[in-house]
Amino acid sequence: MALCGCTDKLFPLKDNELNDVKPLEFTVYVCGAVQNEGYFAVPSGSDCFAAINFAGLTDASVLPAYADKLVDGTVTEIVVGYYCDGVRRDCVNVNGALVQNRLPVDGIDPTVIDKIADYIDEFGKITDKTLLADILGADYADNFYRFFVAREDYEKVG
């Protein structure tokens, strides 16, 4: 019996044919020296810079060396670094050992580390970098881009 006037026989797709279908977009977690940390859907064929652009650069942001790499599903997380006093620096995991052990970090005032560590001691892990505004108060604007929430700790609040 012909369907829709077609006379060709219909055949099911083979399993390997489904694997060849390219997704229209990929999800990438962007964190670090950006305005809005989080997950972003990036169109297939875009480069990492497009994902970083969705997150919004800061005045201090410095693109990673692989920013021109195409987003193809192999890049799932991008941590954007920053410049401080003319030196490129890596962002610090807000829940990481440096903060929790209150270790000195170049370019970050120890009182900022203490405020974050005090919060973690009292309330647990920071799951969204927007919490830093309340934690750091007046120190937020000068420091928010120096930290990131690791993908495994991230949970969008509100």
Legacy VTK file of the C-alpha trace (Angstrom):
# vtk DataFile Version 3.0
C-alpha trace
ASCII
DATASET POLYDATA
POINTS 158 float
0.000 0.000 0.000
1.405 3.406 -0.973
1.519 6.219 1.569
0.715 9.728 0.371
0.925 8.609 -3.222
4.501 7.345 -2.755
5.340 4.074 -4.389
8.786 3.633 -2.756
9.071 1.213 0.131
9.860 2.710 3.566
12.820 1.312 5.503
13.669 1.955 9.159
16.885 3.854 9.920
19.875 1.843 11.000
21.358 2.590 14.447
24.558 4.070 13.006
22.548 6.521 10.875
21.117 8.095 14.041
24.611 8.655 15.431
25.560 10.669 12.350
22.887 13.321 13.029
24.591 16.478 14.308
22.850 18.392 17.121
21.679 21.926 16.359
23.194 23.247 19.580
25.424 22.262 22.490
25.197 23.180 26.152
28.318 24.747 27.638
28.929 25.856 31.240
30.718 29.232 31.291
32.172 30.582 34.529
34.916 32.792 35.912
35.456 36.398 34.897
32.025 36.780 33.282
28.903 38.743 34.200
26.532 35.749 34.256
27.845 32.304 35.069
25.762 29.373 33.946
24.767 26.981 31.200
24.333 28.359 27.698
22.957 26.720 24.559
25.415 27.469 21.784
24.519 26.871 18.119
26.447 24.069 16.448
29.435 25.442 14.551
29.991 28.334 16.972
33.315 28.863 18.676
33.954 29.088 22.429
33.993 32.877 22.178
30.282 32.777 21.291
29.546 30.923 24.539
31.672 33.394 26.494
29.839 36.258 24.816
26.493 34.852 26.018
27.873 34.940 29.576
29.044 38.547 29.183
32.644 39.671 29.500
33.861 41.911 32.309
36.402 44.703 31.999
39.058 42.347 33.391
38.150 39.229 31.349
40.833 37.492 29.325
39.832 34.871 26.794
41.240 31.368 27.140
43.769 30.249 24.520
41.166 27.923 22.996
38.486 30.622 22.486
38.492 30.047 18.728
37.904 26.272 19.098
34.574 25.143 17.654
31.936 24.006 20.117
31.356 20.415 19.081
30.329 18.692 22.290
33.900 18.117 23.518
34.025 21.472 25.322
31.516 21.356 28.169
33.019 23.938 30.527
34.850 27.212 29.910
36.579 29.032 32.779
37.413 32.610 31.787
40.466 34.128 33.464
41.158 37.784 34.223
43.880 40.445 34.188
45.033 42.035 37.423
47.885 44.555 37.459
48.830 43.505 33.925
49.103 39.810 34.852
46.813 37.067 33.564
45.313 35.149 36.470
43.134 32.095 36.809
39.886 32.381 38.723
39.568 30.591 42.057
36.921 27.959 42.751
34.768 29.612 45.391
34.227 26.216 47.079
37.754 24.964 46.496
40.590 24.144 48.860
42.270 27.560 48.554
39.194 29.284 49.973
38.138 26.615 52.457
41.666 26.431 53.904
41.977 30.235 53.821
45.198 30.100 51.836
46.695 33.278 50.339
45.849 33.903 46.689
47.807 36.442 44.605
45.657 39.443 43.777
42.883 38.669 46.297
42.707 40.364 49.686
42.752 37.765 52.508
39.670 39.378 54.098
37.691 38.505 50.941
38.790 34.857 51.235
37.818 34.916 54.935
34.312 36.259 54.208
33.672 33.499 51.676
35.149 30.778 53.936
33.039 32.023 56.874
29.897 31.755 54.742
30.786 28.216 53.630
31.525 27.183 57.231
28.095 28.418 58.325
25.823 27.654 55.343
27.657 25.162 53.117
28.778 25.378 49.507
28.068 28.380 47.331
25.906 27.167 44.444
25.548 30.388 42.459
28.038 33.225 42.134
25.285 35.814 42.611
25.406 34.897 46.322
28.771 36.649 46.442
27.023 40.035 46.320
25.497 39.388 49.749
28.592 37.673 51.138
31.146 40.285 50.044
29.066 43.447 50.293
31.211 46.437 49.294
34.027 44.105 48.154
31.814 42.427 45.525
32.454 44.745 42.547
36.221 44.410 42.883
36.217 40.636 43.367
33.257 38.771 41.829
35.118 38.045 38.591
38.057 36.504 40.472
35.991 33.491 41.528
33.893 30.792 39.894
31.431 28.139 40.979
32.491 24.759 39.614
29.992 23.094 37.301
29.321 20.280 39.786
28.411 22.818 42.506
26.366 25.172 40.326
22.649 25.525 40.924
20.785 28.519 39.577
19.107 30.416 42.401
15.796 32.238 41.925
LINES 1 159
158 0 1 2 3 4 5 6 7 8 9 10 11 12 13 14 15 16 17 18 19 20 21 22 23 24 25 26 27 28 29 30 31 32 33 34 35 36 37 38 39 40 41 42 43 44 45 46 47 48 49 50 51 52 53 54 55 56 57 58 59 60 61 62 63 64 65 66 67 68 69 70 71 72 73 74 75 76 77 78 79 80 81 82 83 84 85 86 87 88 89 90 91 92 93 94 95 96 97 98 99 100 101 102 103 104 105 106 107 108 109 110 111 112 113 114 115 116 117 118 119 120 121 122 123 124 125 126 127 128 129 130 131 132 133 134 135 136 137 138 139 140 141 142 143 144 145 146 147 148 149 150 151 152 153 154 155 156 157
